[in-house]
């Protein structure tokens, strides 16, 4: 699934109900590119729970905790601006 598609789906389903947990299951994900990783970090920082029940997805989830998120220098655009907004608030 493309990062932009995930981002758009995330925007359609508001996270305004504090009693409704947001759960992102990445168990079937075996690799993630820079923008996908950044989106997962942002979602996690906003309170999403990430489930990773495979060796590959667990490794990805672990990097979400330990790696800083940097905007993509080679592809400035809406996603880089979104990352900057969230990182500036931290």
ABEGO torsion letter per residue (X at the ends): XBAAAAAAAAAABBAABAABBBBBBAAABABBBAAAAAAAAAAAAAGBBBBBABAAAAAAAAAAAABBBBBBAABBEAAAAAAAAAAAAX
